[in-house]
Amino acid sequence: MYIDQKYFESWMNRLVSHFESVNKKIDRLSNSENKINDEILLDNQDLCLLLKVSKRTLQRLRSSGKLPYKRIGKKTYYLESDVHQFIQKGFSKT
């Protein structure tokens, strides 16, 4: 099977430009932060990774009132300032 050089190059250029546009979209999405009143919102996954705890542990902290949270739809968010206060309280008790 023979493929014309010009056709192949044009096809490759379209493919590369498509990858570049997808890469730009991914960069935009990964750099965007959820914010309310210029304060960063962290979701469960963010906070689990930050505190190195399970989702169940976060649920316990919410239920006990130790960690304030916000619900937007069915998703749970934590204000960055509330997380900092929670961490500071944890260190001051020890």
Secondary structure, 3 states (H helix, E strand, C coil): CCCCHHHHHHHHHHHHHHHHHHHHHHHHHHHCCCEECCEEEEEHHHHHHHHCCCHHHHHHHHHCCCCCCEEECCEEEEEHHHHHHHHHHHHHCC
